[in-house]
Amino acid sequence: MDIIFIVIIFLIGFIGSFLSGMLGVGGSIIKYPMLLYIPPLFGLAAFSAHEVSGISAVQVLFASLAGVWAYRKGGYLNKSLIIYMGGSILVGSFIGSFGSSFLSEQSVNVVYGVLATIAAIMMFIPKKQVDDKPLYEVTFNKPLAAILALIVGVGSGIVGAAGGFLLVPIMLVVLNIPTRMTIATSLAVTFISSIGGSIGKLMTGQVDYWPAFIMIIASLIAAPLGAKIGKMLNTKILQVILAVLILATAVKIWIDII
């Protein structure tokens, strides 16, 4: 294993984890396509879709944990929402990650493309202005939150993502959660989801340990930095960055599938 490989994998992990901390996603929305397409550009061996999903699942576990730690103060973590969505997504992600071993690589990529497309559409739906609402007054539909989290868990478990890129638009558009609370709480739910996803991938032998270790180191450095920047940026800017990021990824995935 040469230095070029280590640097490239580290940078992929760093960029994805920085965005993870800043936007409240696990980072797989950007790391998944980067791991698939960037290494071959430098003459390195390409990862399979299953390897990418396995590496992403384990790495997201650490990126989301580092992000949650950075948001632990300030009242941004909605404990009730974490419990309802976290429990459901944990079950779903384990089912999806375990079942993904029975799917072809093409099927895994198609699932990822569908999830990214749904997330992109939701990010462009007009949202209620709730960012000025006091955090202690925030309420949500508990059964709906649990059901949606279960569905997200199954789909995200298949592709090795923790579902943050879907959780954020669901919290913003469907549950009407303020942006900064959405970012912090999504990271916590993403962490819970990644536990089930990581166990499923490890049990089915889909994790390439050395690249995963390199990306974990990058996560622990970059996610807190991203969270710090996210607290400083205007919430509208954060929403636009996430919407563009998800849309670009969805387009790229579908172009390659077709």
Summary of the structure (lengths in Angstrom):
residues: 258
radius of gyration: 16.6
end to end distance: 33.1
largest distance: 53.6
contacts: 1035
relative contact order: 0.23
helix: 79%
strand: 0%
